[in-house]
Amino acid sequence: MTPEADNAIKSTARTALKEYANPNNTLTYRQILDKHSPKIAALIPAKHRGRAWLWLNCVCHQVARGG
């Protein structure tokens, strides 16, 4: 994966986490992942594209830990 793709995925993860932490949020965590996962689907390896939400979830956890 290129550094540009990795940065784009991490940026999308940060956006998803901010949306989830927003007090006015009415969506579940999974709904937010489903909402943002199409943005990264083309950037992840082909065998994982059907589960882009799961890839985004892993990246969200990495970003939340500071990684």
N, C-alpha and C positions, 0 to 999 in steps of 0.2 A: 504494500500500500504506500502511496506517495505521501510525503509530508503535508502536501496541500489537502489531500483527501482526509488524512487524519485530523488536521486542524478543522476542516469543515464539519466532520462528524462530532468532534469535541464541542464546537460552537453550537451545533444543533442540540447536543446533550445539555449544555449550559442553559440554552433557551427553554428546553423542556423542564429542567429542574426549577428554573425561575417561575415558570407558569404553574408548576405543581405547588410551589411554596407561596404563591400569591393568595392572600386571604380571601379574595373574591372568586377563587377557582371553584367550579362546581363539577369538574371532571375527575374521574378516577385516574390513578397513575397509569394504568393500562390504556385508557382512552387517550391520554396525552401522548404516550408512546406511539399508539396507532396513528395519531394526528401528525406527528413529526417524522415517523419512519419513512414515508415516501421520499422525503428530502435526501435521505442518505442511501436509499436502495441501490442506486447506480454506482455508489462509491465503495460498497463492500464486496467481498468475493462472491462470485456467481452462485456457489452452492449454498450460500446463506441468504440470498435475496428474498426468498419466500418467508423468512423470519427476520426481517429487518428490525422489527420492534424488539426482538430479543437481543440483537447486536447493540441497538441503541440503549437498552436497559443495562447491559454490561458496561458500556462507556459511561453512562450516567453514574454508575456506582464508582467507577474509577475517578471521574471528575469530582464527585462528592467527597472522596477520600483525599483529594488533592493531587491525584496522579495524572 
